[in-house]
Amino acid sequence: MGVAAVSDGPHANLDELPAAVPARSVWGRLPLVWILPAMVVLVGGFVVVRERLAQGTSIEIRFENAEGLEANKTKVRYKDVDIGEVRDIRVGDDRREVIVTADIHRNASAYLVDDTRFWVVRPRVSGAGVSGLATLVSGAFISVDVGHSAAKRDHFVGLEVPPIVTADLPGREFILHADDLGSLDIGSSVFYRHITAGQIVGYNLDPGGAGVTIKVFINAPFDVYVTGETRFWQASGIDMSVNADGVKLRTESLASILEGGVAFGSPTGAPMARAAADAAFTLFNDQDRAMRPREIEIRAFVMYFGGTLRGLSPGAPVDLQGITVGEVKSVDVEYDERAGSLAFPVVVDLYPQRLRGRAQHAAAAGLPPIDSRRLIDSLVAHGLRAELKTGNLLTGQKFISLDMHHDVSKEKVVWSEQPAIFPTISGGLDDIQDSVGVIAKKLSKVPFDQLSARLLGAMNSLDQTLKSADQLLHNVDTNLAPQIQSTLAEAQAALKNAKELLGQDAPLENDLGSTLLQVSRAAKSISALVDYLERHPESLLRGKPAGPP
């Protein structure tokens, strides 16, 4: 915009000044036709920004497959409240998984932390029950379990199986170590005093494949009963035992019979200090093993038995008068090349503290404790021996019995070997079997062929003898029977005559009576004579004096 130069002179003519010209702005030079498109662009930009802010955060979730998922339709829900929607589904570059892109509402962006979990809710049937039936009508959706981490995240790996325990469930997790999984599975119940107290939430194989690690979640308030002395054991199926009290059946619940379970408890008198979360425990096979007192000292020994080891297996008890003082660890075979013979070592663990009850009392009284080695040496010196016995005649299961034998030869524990060799004896059924074997060997030496030939000859001779006896009896019946009958008739007639002679009115009887009367009178006279001679023996020389006239 130009302005005419003004004369600096004091007498310049004002009429010669140029007229002012108004300046035009940039907006004024724009055509009116562009005003409407500009307003549309401004409004559109505002809407885009607003929608973008309303959409919140975009995340990616990786799943093995996209079963039941649809873009722009499948919802993302937390506690059954929509917090987002699936925007896109595509196959990953490695073609092993699918990538689901979802938009999460702005007010739910705080849920997207490092330990947040996603999974697809669809109808499922498992040992723990049936879930997701509502999705048969409404369709599958993605559920969220919000974690507690403070680190943000926008890429996640989805779970293929819904988690058993969510982050907001009160309770604690613990670790169990076992030789194998058995019949347990994710979702199997954990029992405390026959009450469902938790679930198994996961498991994995240990490095090297030597065992399995199981994660259990104990719900509050049952988690306070898990202490440092708590024992866990398998509660699957039915536990049947036969003892002096009879047959016992033990199970936790019907569910544990069908799908397996774990139970836990603490020994009586154990301290009640709570165990820390993620504390590790051993999972025992049954309650009896779990509740055994923990051994302070364990000594390994090897035992050699002369009989068969059939029926003896690892885990069999070592028994002392009905008290378990050890356990069989292994049953092996070894070859002695120099002797050319086989031996069968049985490795056992003995618990010396179970043998030293009085020693513990002595220590309580102030006396020095007895060393376990010296204690075992003393017992062996006084006749303690290991013997293989049959515990059950039906199943044939065997166990090792320790007992005192005072009629055995002196032996010692061979401590120089590793493990030390414990002296044994044979007895029981093994002795019977050995005796039967000896008898069988002796019987095998008997010449049964010759004996059978001789026996056959004797049987033939006996047959001929029986035939001769039969012929003799036939002759007796034919020839002698009539003579015998006539003899019997004559004897009967003689007896009849004797009866007639001895009858009451027979002359013989009268004569016999008078004779007996005379004999009686003579006996009386003799008796009088003897009596007189005893009083007057001189009459034998002088005669009887004359009586008075």
Buried (B, 14 or more C-beta within 10 A) or exposed (E): EEEEEEEEEEEEEEEEEEEEEEEEEEEEEEEEEEEEEEEEEEEEEEEEEEEEEEBBBEBBBBBEEBEBBEBEEBBBBBEEEEBBBBBEBEEEEEEEBBBBBBBBBEEBBEBBBEEBBBBBBBEBEEEBEEBBEEBEEEBBBBBBBBBEEEEEEEEBEBBEEBBBBEEEEEBBBBBBBBEEBBBBBBBBBBBBEEEBBBBBBBBEEEEEEEBBBBBBBBBEEBBEBBBBBBBBBBBBBEBEEEEEEEEEEEBBBEBBBEBBBBBBBBEEEEEEEBBEEEBEBBBBBBBEBBBBEEBEEBBBBBBBBEBEBEBBEEEBBBBBEEEBBBBBBEBEEEEEEEEEEEBBBBBBBBBBBBBBEEBEEBEEEEEEEBEBEEBBBEBBEEBBBBBBBBBEEEEEEBBBBBBEBEEEEEBEBEEEEEBBBBBBBBBBBBEEEEEEEEEEEEEEEEEEEEEEEEEEEEEEEEEEEEEEEEEEEEEEEEEEEEEEEEEEEEEEEEEEEEEEEEEEEEEEEEEEEEEEEEEEEEEEEEEEEEEEEEEEEEEEEEEEEEEEE
